[in-house]
């Protein structure tokens, strides 16, 4: 089994697809340690820079790969666009998955 440390960038509307994605990949022989932010590990922070640089960035630094779940509206998400740009700055492998 191939193990990967992932951060899954996604719009809120695609959160339920993270489990489906990981299940599909597990069937293909991959196992995951996932540092994605979801409603299950929600925080009460409101400061955008704090959220980006103290919560999201460390999770992305830990991950070896950033997977972006891409739907019709994903390109309009400032958060997902920032996560993609930050992943590239960090030298992470970025993989887009069309939902």
C-alpha positions in Angstrom: 0.0 0.0 0.0 1.3 3.5 -0.9 0.9 6.1 1.9 0.5 9.8 1.1 0.1 12.8 3.3 -2.6 15.0 1.7 -4.2 18.3 2.0 -7.5 18.4 0.1 -8.4 21.9 -1.1 -12.1 22.2 -1.8 -15.2 24.4 -1.8 -17.5 23.8 1.1 -20.0 22.3 -1.2 -17.5 19.5 -2.0 -16.6 18.6 1.5 -18.7 15.4 1.4 -16.7 14.3 -1.6 -13.4 14.1 0.3 -14.4 10.8 1.9 -15.5 9.4 -1.5 -12.2 10.5 -3.1 -10.2 8.8 -0.3 -12.3 5.6 -0.5 -11.8 5.4 -4.3 -8.1 5.9 -4.0 -7.9 3.3 -1.1 -9.4 0.8 -3.5 -6.4 1.6 -5.8 -3.9 0.8 -3.1 -3.3 4.2 -1.5 -3.7 5.1 2.2 -3.9 8.7 3.4 -3.1 10.9 6.3 -5.4 13.9 5.6 -4.8 17.4 7.1 -7.7 19.0 5.2 -9.9 21.5 7.0 -13.5 20.4 7.2 -16.5 21.2 9.4 -15.4 18.3 11.6 -12.3 20.2 12.6 -13.8 23.7 12.4 -12.3 26.6 14.4 -13.7 29.9 15.6 -11.1 32.1 14.1 -12.3 35.1 12.1 -9.0 36.8 11.1 -8.3 35.8 7.4 -4.5 36.1 7.8 -4.5 34.0 11.0 -6.6 31.3 9.3 -4.4 31.3 6.2 -1.0 31.4 7.9 -1.5 29.8 11.3 -4.1 27.2 10.5 -4.1 26.3 6.8 -0.4 26.8 5.8 1.0 24.5 8.6 -1.4 21.8 7.4 -0.2 22.2 3.8 3.4 22.2 4.9 2.9 18.8 6.5 1.3 17.4 3.4 3.3 16.1 0.5 0.5 16.5 -2.0 -2.3 19.0 -2.3 -5.4 17.6 -4.1 -7.8 20.2 -5.4 -11.4 19.0 -5.9 -12.6 21.0 -8.9 -16.3 21.7 -9.7 -18.1 24.4 -11.7 -17.7 27.1 -9.1 -14.3 26.2 -7.6 -12.4 28.8 -9.6 -14.5 31.5 -7.9 -13.3 30.5 -4.5 -10.7 33.0 -3.1 -9.8 30.4 -0.5 -9.1 27.6 -2.9 -7.2 29.9 -5.3 -5.0 31.0 -2.3 -4.5 27.4 -1.3 -3.3 26.5 -4.8 -1.0 29.5 -5.0 0.4 28.7 -1.5 0.9 25.0 -2.4 2.9 26.0 -5.5 5.0 28.5 -3.4 5.7 25.6 -0.9 6.8 23.4 -3.8 4.0 20.9 -3.2 2.7 18.5 -5.8 -0.7 19.8 -6.8 -3.3 17.5 -8.4 -6.6 18.6 -9.7 -9.6 16.1 -9.5 -12.7 17.0 -11.4 -15.8 16.2 -9.4 
